[in-house]
């Protein structure tokens, strides 16, 4: 059974790959991830706590309200 650290590392690697950024860049921007339904599909929602990495598409316009949705892993 994978440890919490292994699961967290895999999650960060997956999110970074989907956003086309490096893991080291991702960890510079605080976020939390949650599963939600977006446009009729299950998506992994990234809720940014401050700002987003350069080039990452986001919705919202105020501190704490930026979100990015990505496909769930298959």
N, C-alpha and C positions, 0 to 999 in steps of 0.2 A: 504494500500500500504506500503510495507516495506521501512524503511528509508535507506539512504546510508550506515549508520553504520551497520545495520542489514545485508544488502547485502554483504558488505565487510567482515563481520564476517563469514557469511555462505560460501563465496568464500574461505577464509583462511581455514576453517574447512574442506571443500571438498578437497582442494589441499593437505592439510596435511594428510588426510585419504588416498588419492590415493597414496601418496608417502611413507606411513607407518611411518610417523614421527608425533611428537606432534605439536600443533599450536605454543606453546612457542618456540620450536626449529625452526619452519618455519620463524617466525618473526625476528629471528636473522640474516637471510640471505636475503638481499634486492633482490626483483624481481619485474617484471611486467608480467602480463598474457595477452595473446592475442589468438584469435581463428584463426587457420590456417588449411589448408588441408595437411595432412601427410599420405603418402602411400595410397592415395585415400580415406581417411576418415577425417572427421572434428575432430580436436583435440584442446585441450586447451594447448597452448605452454607456458611454464614457462621460461622466459628469466632471468637468474640469472645475477645480476649486479656485482658480485664479485666472490664468491665461492658458493659451494653447501653443504647442510648438509651431514654428513657422511652417506654412503650407498645409496644415491640418484643417480640413473643412469642419466648420462648427456652426451651430445654430445658437441663437441667443445674443444678447448684447450688453449684459451687465455682469459685473464680478460675481462669480458663484453660479451663474446660470448658463454658461456655455456647455453644450452637449454635442457629442459626436456619436452617431450610431454606426456599428459595423456588423457584418454577418457573424452569426454564431459558428463556432467550429463544427465540422461535420464528423 
